[in-house]
Amino acid sequence: MQKGGILQAYMAAMDDIRNIVLVGKTGNGKSATGNSILLQKGAFKEAGFFGSVTQTSEMKSTKITDYEDVKEYTVNVVDTPGLFDGTNTIEEVSREIVRCMTLAKEGVHAFIMVLSTKSPFTEEDAKSIDHLQRLFGPGAVDRMVVVITGGDAFQDTFEGTRFLTTAPRHLQNFLHKCQTRVVLFDNTAKLTNEEGRSKLERQRSELLRLVNQVVKENGGKPYTIEITERISIREAVKARLRQEFRRSARNGEVSSCSIM
């Protein structure tokens, strides 16, 4: 195959890949959401009574069809520990961001912010957009899709839509910043029966549709952290986090042992 043909084949293969990163606070159901996307219960260890079991970022893959494009994609799902919990050191957070971006070697096509209907959405939670920008850079928010877990609380789509339209103002403002790219997830649906599996497949197809919408709106290119040749990605991230830490500390927003 000639060089031009090899490049064309490589670009075509890249176009069939979607790397998504699950972010959010511990307890909102990131790992359970990852399992629902994969249609593999237990692929990611889910949090139990004692909190998060995800200690480091890990990636699993699946195939999902976008029925609007009539095309099958390889979707790489990166599950992350609770980077927004405010209990991690700069070193820990920078290490996880580097690992996350390394796993998603082609770049990140979308960040999936996982919220939960079972946890009150506070004004502090609304600042998670700021946290995302601080950790991954300002361009990350342009690639954010919101998944709200606890969809089993709603009897039908209409009830779920009504929940979103009557949500507290700070939640509505949050969703507006994400251009209302939001999908409700029921992670309790069972793979072992036809109704449950059908529901899980509809959820992940809708998520992929929103991810592809993000990709199109950003010129078809995945998101990468810009670094210079002289600065490693890890040092670049740590430098940005230290700068943000100093700013927050001056404003009295954080304690000396956390970054947020």
C-alpha positions in Angstrom: 0.0 0.0 0.0 1.4 3.4 -0.9 2.0 6.1 1.8 -1.1 8.0 0.9 -3.2 4.9 1.1 -1.8 4.0 4.5 -2.5 7.5 5.8 -6.0 7.4 4.5 -6.6 4.0 6.1 -5.3 5.3 9.4 -7.5 8.4 9.3 -10.5 6.3 8.5 -9.7 4.0 11.5 -9.3 7.1 13.7 -12.8 8.3 12.7 -14.3 5.1 13.9 -12.9 5.6 17.5 -14.6 7.5 20.3 -12.6 8.0 23.6 -14.8 9.1 26.5 -13.7 10.0 30.0 -16.1 9.6 33.0 -15.6 12.3 35.6 -17.5 13.5 38.6 -17.8 13.0 42.4 -17.5 9.7 44.1 -20.9 8.1 44.7 -22.6 9.5 41.5 -22.3 6.2 39.7 -19.3 6.7 37.3 -18.3 3.0 37.3 -21.9 1.8 37.1 -22.4 4.1 34.1 -19.3 2.8 32.5 -20.6 -0.8 32.9 -23.9 0.3 31.4 -22.1 1.8 28.4 -20.1 -1.4 28.0 -23.1 -3.7 28.5 -20.8 -5.5 30.9 -21.8 -5.6 34.5 -18.6 -5.8 36.6 -16.2 -4.5 33.9 -15.5 -1.6 36.3 -15.7 -2.3 40.0 -18.7 -0.3 41.4 -18.7 1.7 44.7 -20.3 0.0 47.6 -21.3 1.3 51.1 -17.8 2.3 51.9 -17.4 4.6 48.9 -15.2 4.6 45.8 -13.2 1.5 44.7 -11.7 3.1 41.6 -8.2 4.0 42.7 -6.7 4.7 39.3 -7.9 5.5 35.8 -8.6 2.4 33.7 -10.1 1.9 30.2 -12.4 -0.7 28.7 -13.8 -0.9 25.1 -17.0 -1.7 23.4 -18.8 -1.4 20.0 -21.8 1.0 19.7 -23.9 1.8 16.6 -24.9 5.4 16.0 -28.2 4.9 14.2 -28.2 8.5 12.9 -24.9 7.9 11.1 -25.7 4.2 10.6 -22.2 3.5 11.7 -20.5 1.4 14.3 -17.9 2.9 16.6 -15.2 1.5 18.9 -16.0 3.4 22.1 -13.1 3.4 24.7 -14.5 4.2 28.2 -12.0 5.7 30.7 -13.2 5.4 34.4 -11.5 7.8 36.8 -11.3 8.1 40.6 -13.1 11.0 42.3 -10.9 13.8 40.9 -13.5 16.4 42.1 -13.8 15.2 45.7 -11.2 17.7 46.9 -9.2 15.2 48.9 -6.4 14.5 46.4 -2.9 16.0 46.4 -1.6 17.9 43.3 0.7 14.9 42.7 -2.2 12.4 42.8 -4.4 14.5 40.5 -1.6 15.2 38.0 -0.7 11.5 37.9 -4.3 10.5 37.1 -4.7 13.2 34.4 -1.6 12.0 32.7 -2.7 8.4 33.0 -6.1 9.4 31.6 -4.7 11.2 28.6 -2.3 8.4 28.0 -5.0 5.8 28.0 -7.0 7.9 25.5 -4.0 8.1 23.2 -5.9 9.5 20.2 -7.2 12.3 22.5 -10.5 12.7 24.3 -13.7 13.0 22.2 -16.0 13.8 25.1 -15.9 14.2 28.9 -18.9 12.6 30.5 -19.9 14.4 33.7 -21.8 12.0 35.9 -24.4 13.4 38.2 -27.1 11.6 40.2 -30.8 12.2 40.9 -30.2 10.6 44.3 -27.7 13.3 45.4 -28.9 16.9 45.8 -27.2 19.1 43.2 -25.7 21.9 45.2 -24.2 25.2 44.1 -20.8 23.7 44.9 -21.5 20.8 42.5 -22.2 23.5 39.9 -18.6 24.5 40.2 -17.5 21.1 38.7 -17.3 22.8 35.3 -14.7 25.1 36.8 -12.9 22.0 38.2 -13.0 20.3 34.8 -11.4 23.4 33.3 -8.8 23.5 36.0 -7.8 19.9 35.6 -8.0 19.4 31.8 -7.9 22.9 30.4 -10.5 25.4 29.2 -11.3 23.4 26.0 -12.6 20.5 28.0 -16.0 22.1 28.8 -16.7 22.4 25.0 -16.6 18.6 25.0 -18.8 17.8 28.0 -21.8 15.6 28.0 -23.9 15.1 31.2 -25.1 11.7 32.3 -27.6 11.8 35.2 -27.9 8.5 36.9 -30.9 7.3 38.8 -33.1 7.2 35.8 -35.0 4.3 37.3 -36.8 6.9 39.5 -38.8 8.0 36.4 -41.6 6.0 34.9 -41.2 7.3 31.4 -39.2 9.8 29.2 -41.8 12.6 29.8 -41.3 12.4 33.6 -37.5 12.5 33.1 -37.9 15.6 30.9 -40.1 17.3 33.4 -37.5 16.6 36.1 -34.9 18.5 34.0 -37.2 21.4 33.2 -38.2 21.9 36.9 -34.7 21.4 38.3 -33.1 24.0 40.6 -31.8 27.1 38.8 -28.1 26.3 39.4 -28.6 22.8 37.8 -30.4 24.3 34.8 -27.6 26.9 34.5 -25.1 24.1 34.7 -26.8 22.2 31.9 -27.1 25.3 29.8 -23.3 25.7 29.9 -23.1 22.2 28.6 -25.6 23.2 25.8 -28.1 20.8 27.4 -26.2 17.7 26.2 -27.7 15.5 28.8 -29.0 11.9 29.0 -30.7 10.1 31.8 -29.2 6.7 32.7 -30.8 3.8 34.6 -27.9 1.7 35.7 -30.2 -0.8 37.5 -31.6 -2.2 34.2 -30.8 -5.9 33.8 -28.9 -7.3 30.9 -30.5 -10.7 31.6 -34.0 -9.7 30.3 -35.0 -8.2 27.0 -36.6 -5.0 28.4 -33.6 -4.2 30.5 -31.0 -4.8 27.7 -33.1 -2.8 25.3 -33.2 0.1 27.7 -29.4 0.0 28.2 -28.8 -0.1 24.5 -31.1 3.0 23.9 -29.2 4.9 26.6 -25.8 4.3 25.2 -26.9 5.0 21.7 -28.3 8.3 22.8 -25.0 9.0 24.6 -23.0 8.2 21.5 -25.2 10.5 19.5 -24.4 13.4 21.8 -20.7 12.5 21.8 -20.7 12.6 17.9 -22.5 15.9 18.1 -19.6 17.2 20.3 -17.1 15.8 17.8 -18.8 17.6 14.9 -19.0 20.9 16.8 -15.3 20.7 17.5 -14.1 20.2 13.9 -14.0 16.4 14.1 -10.9 16.4 16.2 -10.4 14.9 19.7 -9.2 17.0 22.7 -5.6 17.0 23.7 -3.6 18.9 26.4 -1.3 21.3 24.7 2.3 21.1 25.9 5.6 22.3 24.6 8.5 20.0 23.6 10.5 21.1 26.6 7.8 20.4 29.3 6.4 16.9 29.9 2.6 16.6 30.2 2.9 15.7 33.8 4.9 18.8 34.7 2.6 21.0 32.6 -0.4 19.7 34.5 1.3 20.0 37.9 2.3 23.6 37.1 -1.3 24.5 36.2 -2.6 22.9 39.3 -0.1 24.6 41.6 -1.1 28.0 40.0 -4.8 27.2 40.6 -4.1 26.0 44.2 -2.3 29.3 45.0 -5.1 31.3 43.6 -7.7 29.3 45.5 -5.7 29.5 48.7 -5.5 33.3 48.5 -9.3 33.3 48.2 -9.7 31.0 51.1 -11.4 28.3 49.0 -9.2 25.3 49.9 -7.3 23.8 52.8 -3.5 23.3 52.5 -4.0 19.6 51.7 -6.3 19.7 48.8 -6.5 21.3 45.4 -10.2 22.4 45.4 
